[in-house]
Amino acid sequence: MQMRAEAATEQALASAPKAKSCIVLFLWGGLAQQESFDPKPDAQSDYKSKFGEIPTATPGIQFCEHLPLLAKHSEKMAIVRSVHHSQGAHGSGLYKSMTGRDPIGGTRARNRTNWPSLTSFLGRFQERTAGVPNAIRMPHTMYDNGALMAGDDAGWLGSDYDPVMLRIPDGAPYSGTIRHTEPALDLTLGVKSDRFRKRLVMLDQLERRLAANGAAEYQELDHFRQMAADMLVSSPVKEAYDLEQEDPRLRAMYGDHMGGQGMLLARRLTEVGVPVVQVVCAAEDLQGGYSDTFDTHHDHFPKMKERLLPVFDQAASALLTDLDQRGQLDETLVVFLTEFGRTPKINGKGGRDHHPAVYSVAFAGGGIRGGQVYGSSDKNAALPTSNACSPADLHATVYQAMGIDHRAELHDREGRPFIICEGNPLPLF
């Protein structure tokens, strides 16, 4: 089994990577394409945005007026305006956007038969280093009215490839319910190394006895236990976690909120060798649109203007500036994802509803040719009009940037063969 896994890894890593690391920024709730990367000034009156559009650094490309900082980075970005799928619920939309596959039977609970997430697959093909996870997600998983969403863990790859959950140590939180029901590491917790190591020895002895008696679940947790121990005692990740080491002016550039400090931490983590970091850029639970998420069924325009777009614009533009100034953008792929877009028609509550028929995402760095738009939508942002593409195509593009053959074959826990990704890379390089 080990030989098969090594052979699969060698097969999948046949091409030289353009990027050494990947930061996935997930805009939970469903980012409105009209009020972000695909403004529609000529939309019909009952569809038209209350926001204007602004020129970017690239002639002919316009963004929403409330993304002025990101607009200055358009020369680094590739905007994709023609993503579409058919999953209109948050659970199934998240599953589709993060796995590239349709969930069996619609929205499903998280389990080990689910398709692995993009971040888990990316981490699967990286070399392991003591104390450095192959994939980290932060600051939380994603919920919808208390239901934990499937699609952002390792599924049938097994728990060894689940991204490590990490709390963000600083920054004003998003407004909304904080559930934190999934175990996560907080590396600010004080621990004396000698005492902690002695406890680990005792724990190891106990687990060996349990495993010998047939408690297989303890063996499955061993990888995560050792990873957590290495990170807590001493590791590059623990050093990166200390945001106080950064210049206060740089921290201020990212913004004194969880979104900004999370993206700063993502940069620090990739800098010390974590190859894949996913940042959820919104509150943990959608709560029917009553929390700081992009699920804007009501009061869409004031929420976007006052609470959502300013935080996202400041943090994401700071990340691109920071990576660029450090000479790290060419080797760091930044991916802007969301589960779907928002409806062209504005509803009776002044909101936009779910719309998977067309939406926008973006890429930057990692060999991506900036200053371009791929695909288009109609004047109302209702349907693609050119170069329609799917989440699987987005994944294939990420795999290509990371030097992974998206058509490589892996086997699940029962030995059944699967192709990693059924999409095709977009011509963005």
C-alpha positions in Angstrom: 0.0 0.0 0.0 2.9 2.3 0.9 4.6 1.5 -2.4 1.4 2.2 -4.3 1.1 5.6 -2.6 4.7 6.5 -3.4 4.2 5.5 -7.0 1.1 7.6 -7.3 2.9 10.6 -5.8 5.8 10.2 -8.3 3.3 9.9 -11.2 1.3 13.0 -10.1 4.4 15.2 -9.6 5.7 14.6 -13.1 5.8 18.3 -14.1 7.9 21.2 -12.6 5.7 23.4 -10.4 5.3 27.1 -11.1 4.3 27.7 -7.5 5.8 26.4 -4.3 2.8 27.2 -2.1 -0.9 28.0 -2.4 -3.1 30.3 -0.4 -6.9 29.7 -0.9 -9.1 32.6 0.2 -12.6 31.3 0.5 -15.4 33.8 0.5 -18.0 31.9 2.5 -21.7 32.6 1.7 -21.5 33.3 -2.1 -19.7 36.4 -3.3 -21.8 38.6 -5.6 -20.1 38.8 -9.0 -21.9 42.1 -9.8 -20.4 43.7 -6.6 -16.9 42.4 -7.0 -15.1 41.4 -10.2 -17.9 41.6 -12.9 -19.8 44.9 -12.5 -22.8 45.3 -14.8 -23.5 49.0 -15.5 -25.9 48.2 -18.3 -28.0 45.7 -16.3 -31.8 46.2 -16.5 -33.2 48.5 -13.8 -34.5 45.9 -11.3 -31.1 44.0 -11.5 -28.7 46.9 -11.5 -26.3 47.4 -8.7 -26.4 50.4 -6.4 -22.7 50.5 -6.6 -20.6 52.0 -9.4 -17.6 50.5 -11.2 -14.0 51.8 -11.2 -11.2 51.3 -13.6 -8.3 49.1 -12.5 -4.6 49.2 -13.3 -5.4 47.3 -16.5 -7.1 49.2 -19.3 -10.5 47.7 -20.1 -11.0 45.8 -16.8 -13.3 47.2 -14.2 -14.1 46.2 -10.6 -16.8 47.2 -8.1 -16.1 50.7 -6.7 -15.7 49.2 -3.2 -12.6 47.2 -4.2 -10.3 50.2 -4.9 -7.2 48.6 -3.4 -7.5 45.3 -5.3 -8.2 47.3 -8.4 -4.6 48.6 -8.2 -3.4 44.9 -8.3 -5.2 43.9 -11.5 -1.9 43.5 -13.3 -1.1 40.7 -11.0 -4.6 39.0 -11.2 -6.4 36.8 -13.6 -10.2 37.3 -13.3 -12.5 34.4 -14.3 -16.0 35.6 -15.0 -17.6 32.4 -16.3 -17.6 29.8 -13.6 -20.8 27.9 -13.3 -22.4 24.7 -11.8 -25.8 23.5 -10.7 -25.5 23.3 -6.9 -27.6 26.1 -5.4 -27.5 25.2 -1.7 -24.6 26.2 0.5 -23.7 22.7 1.4 -23.7 21.3 -2.1 -22.2 24.5 -3.5 -19.3 24.3 -1.0 -18.8 20.6 -1.8 -18.8 21.4 -5.5 -16.4 24.4 -5.3 -14.0 22.6 -2.9 -14.0 19.1 -4.4 -14.9 19.8 -8.0 -17.5 17.0 -7.8 -21.3 16.9 -7.3 -22.3 15.5 -3.9 -24.1 12.2 -4.1 -27.7 12.8 -3.2 -27.4 16.5 -2.8 -26.0 18.0 0.4 -24.4 15.4 2.6 -22.8 15.2 6.0 -19.1 15.0 6.3 -17.7 11.5 6.2 -14.9 9.4 4.9 -16.6 8.5 1.6 -16.7 12.2 0.5 -14.4 13.4 -2.2 -11.3 15.0 -0.8 -11.0 18.8 -0.9 -8.7 20.8 -3.1 -6.5 21.7 -0.1 -6.3 18.0 1.0 -5.3 16.8 -2.4 -2.6 19.6 -2.7 -1.3 18.6 0.7 -1.3 14.9 -0.3 1.5 15.5 -2.8 3.9 17.6 -0.7 6.9 16.2 1.2 6.3 16.0 5.0 8.5 17.9 7.4 8.4 17.5 11.2 6.3 20.1 12.8 5.1 21.6 9.5 1.6 20.5 8.3 1.2 19.9 4.6 -2.1 21.9 4.7 -3.6 24.3 7.2 -7.1 25.8 7.3 -8.2 28.7 9.5 -9.8 30.0 11.5 -12.8 27.6 11.4 -14.8 25.2 9.4 -18.0 26.3 7.7 -21.6 25.9 9.0 -25.1 26.8 7.9 -27.5 27.3 10.7 -25.6 24.9 13.0 -25.0 22.2 10.3 -21.3 21.4 9.6 -20.7 21.5 5.9 -18.9 18.7 4.0 -16.3 19.3 1.3 -13.3 20.9 3.0 -11.6 17.8 4.6 -9.7 14.8 3.2 -12.7 12.5 2.7 -11.5 9.1 1.4 -7.9 10.1 1.5 -8.1 9.5 5.3 -7.6 11.7 8.3 -3.8 11.9 7.8 -4.5 14.3 5.0 -7.1 16.5 6.8 -5.8 20.1 6.8 -4.8 21.1 10.4 -7.3 23.6 11.9 -5.5 26.6 13.3 -7.0 29.5 15.2 -6.0 33.1 14.2 -4.3 34.7 17.2 -5.4 38.3 16.8 -7.9 40.6 15.0 -11.5 41.7 15.6 -13.8 38.7 14.9 -16.4 38.6 12.3 -19.9 39.2 13.6 -21.9 36.0 14.2 -22.1 32.8 16.1 -18.8 31.1 17.0 -19.2 27.4 17.2 -15.6 26.0 17.1 -16.9 22.5 17.5 -14.0 21.0 15.5 -10.7 20.6 17.4 -8.2 23.3 16.4 -4.8 24.4 17.6 -4.1 27.7 19.4 -0.4 28.1 19.4 -0.5 31.0 21.9 -1.2 28.5 24.7 1.7 28.5 27.1 3.5 25.2 27.6 6.9 24.4 29.1 8.7 22.1 26.7 10.3 19.7 29.2 7.0 19.1 31.1 5.1 18.8 27.9 7.5 16.2 26.4 7.2 14.0 29.6 3.4 14.1 29.2 3.8 13.1 25.6 5.9 10.0 26.6 3.2 9.0 29.0 0.5 9.5 26.4 2.5 7.5 23.8 2.8 4.6 26.2 -1.0 4.6 26.9 -1.8 4.8 23.2 0.5 1.9 22.4 -1.3 -0.3 24.9 -4.7 0.8 23.5 -3.6 0.1 19.9 -2.2 -3.3 20.9 -5.7 -4.1 22.3 -7.3 -3.3 18.9 -8.2 0.3 19.4 -7.4 1.3 15.8 -8.9 4.8 16.1 -5.9 5.7 18.2 -3.5 4.7 15.5 -5.4 6.9 13.0 -5.0 9.9 15.3 -1.3 9.3 15.8 -0.2 11.5 12.9 -2.2 14.5 14.1 -1.1 14.0 17.7 2.6 14.0 16.7 2.1 17.0 14.4 0.3 19.0 17.2 3.0 18.1 19.7 5.8 19.2 17.3 4.0 22.4 16.6 3.3 23.2 20.3 6.8 22.5 21.6 9.0 24.1 18.9 8.5 24.4 15.2 8.7 27.0 12.4 4.9 27.1 12.5 4.9 28.1 16.1 7.3 31.0 15.3 5.2 32.0 12.3 2.2 32.1 14.6 3.6 34.9 16.6 2.3 37.9 14.7 3.9 40.3 17.3 7.2 39.7 15.4 5.8 41.7 12.5 6.2 45.4 12.0 3.1 47.1 13.5 2.8 49.1 10.3 2.6 45.9 8.2 0.0 44.5 10.5 -2.0 47.7 10.2 -1.8 47.5 6.4 -3.6 44.1 6.6 -6.2 45.5 9.0 -7.0 45.0 12.7 -9.5 42.2 12.0 -9.5 38.5 11.7 -9.6 38.6 7.9 -6.5 40.7 7.7 -4.5 39.0 10.4 -5.5 35.7 9.0 -4.1 36.5 5.6 -0.9 37.9 7.2 -0.6 34.6 9.1 -1.1 32.7 5.8 1.8 34.5 4.3 4.0 33.8 7.3 3.0 30.1 7.2 3.9 29.6 3.6 7.1 31.5 4.3 8.2 28.8 6.8 7.3 25.9 4.5 3.6 25.2 4.8 2.7 24.5 1.2 -1.1 24.9 1.4 -3.1 27.4 3.6 -6.9 28.0 3.3 -8.4 31.1 4.9 -12.2 31.3 5.4 -12.9 35.0 4.8 -16.2 35.3 6.7 -17.9 34.3 9.9 -18.2 30.6 10.8 -22.0 30.1 10.6 -24.1 31.7 7.8 -27.1 32.1 10.1 -29.4 32.8 7.3 -27.4 35.9 6.2 -27.4 37.5 9.7 -23.7 37.2 10.3 -20.7 38.6 8.5 -20.7 36.3 5.5 -21.3 36.9 1.8 -24.8 35.2 2.1 -26.6 38.5 1.6 -30.3 37.6 1.2 -31.3 40.9 2.8 -29.7 44.4 3.1 -27.2 43.3 0.5 -25.8 46.7 -0.4 -25.2 48.2 3.1 -23.7 44.9 4.3 -21.3 44.8 1.3 -20.4 48.4 1.5 -19.9 48.7 5.3 -18.9 45.3 6.6 -17.8 42.9 3.9 -16.0 44.4 1.0 -13.8 46.9 3.0 -12.3 44.1 5.1 -11.8 41.8 2.1 -10.3 44.6 -0.1 -7.9 45.8 2.6 -6.7 42.3 3.6 -6.4 40.7 0.1 -4.7 43.7 -1.4 -2.2 43.8 1.5 -1.5 40.1 0.9 -0.7 40.7 -2.7 1.4 43.8 -1.9 3.3 42.0 0.8 4.1 38.9 -1.3 5.1 41.0 -4.2 7.5 43.2 -2.1 9.1 40.1 -0.6 9.6 38.6 -4.0 7.4 35.7 -3.1 4.4 36.2 -5.3 5.8 34.4 -8.3 6.1 31.2 -6.2 2.9 31.6 -4.2 -0.4 31.0 -5.9 -3.3 33.0 -4.4 -6.8 31.7 -5.3 -10.0 33.6 -4.6 -12.9 31.1 -4.3 -16.6 31.1 -3.3 -19.4 28.5 -3.5 -21.5 30.4 -6.0 -22.6 33.9 -7.0 -25.7 36.0 -6.4 -28.9 36.4 -8.4 -29.2 39.2 -11.0 -32.6 40.2 -9.6 -32.7 42.1 -6.3 -35.3 40.5 -4.0 -37.9 42.2 -1.9 -35.6 42.4 1.1 -32.9 44.3 -0.8 -30.8 41.2 -1.2 -29.5 38.9 -3.8 -30.1 35.1 -3.5 -28.0 32.1 -4.5 -26.9 31.9 -8.1 -24.6 29.1 -9.3 -25.4 29.7 -13.0 -22.5 32.1 -13.3 -20.0 33.7 -10.9 -16.5 35.1 -10.7 -13.3 34.0 -9.0 -9.7 35.2 -9.3 -6.1 34.0 -9.3 -2.8 35.8 -8.6 0.9 34.8 -8.5 2.2 31.3 -9.0 3.0 31.8 -12.6 -0.4 33.3 -13.5 -0.3 35.9 -16.2 -1.9 39.0 -14.6 -4.0 41.7 -16.3 -6.4 39.3 -18.0 -10.0 38.3 -17.9 -11.1 34.8 -18.8 -14.7 34.2 -19.9 -17.7 36.6 -19.7 -21.3 36.7 -18.5 -24.3 38.5 -20.0 -25.3 42.0 -19.3 -27.3 40.9 -16.2 -24.6 38.5 -14.8 -27.1 35.7 -15.3 -25.3 33.2 -17.5 -21.9 32.7 -19.1 -21.5 34.0 -22.6 -18.0 32.8 -23.4 -15.5 30.3 -22.1 -17.9 28.7 -19.5 -15.9 26.7 -17.0 -16.4 24.6 -13.9 -14.9 24.3 -10.4 -13.1 21.2 -11.7 -11.4 23.4 -14.3 -10.3 25.8 -11.5 -8.9 22.9 -9.6 -7.0 21.6 -12.6 -5.5 25.1 -13.0 -4.3 25.1 -9.4 -2.8 21.6 -9.8 -1.0 22.7 -13.0 0.5 25.7 -11.1 1.6 23.4 -8.3 3.2 20.8 -10.6 0.6 18.1 -10.1 -0.8 16.1 -12.9 -4.6 16.5 -12.5 -5.2 13.3 -14.4 -3.1 11.2 -12.1 -4.7 8.2 -10.4 -5.1 7.6 -6.7 -6.7 4.7 -4.9 -9.2 5.0 -2.0 -9.1 3.0 1.2 -10.7 0.0 -0.6 -8.2 0.2 -3.4 -10.5 1.6 -6.0 -8.8 3.9 -8.6 -9.9 7.5 -9.1 -8.6 10.3 -11.3 -7.7 13.3 -9.1 -9.6 15.9 -11.2 -11.9 15.7 -14.2 -11.5 19.3 -15.3 -9.1 21.0 -17.7 -6.6 23.7 -16.8 -7.6 27.2 -17.9 -5.1 29.0 -20.2 -4.0 31.6 -17.6 -0.3 31.0 -17.6 
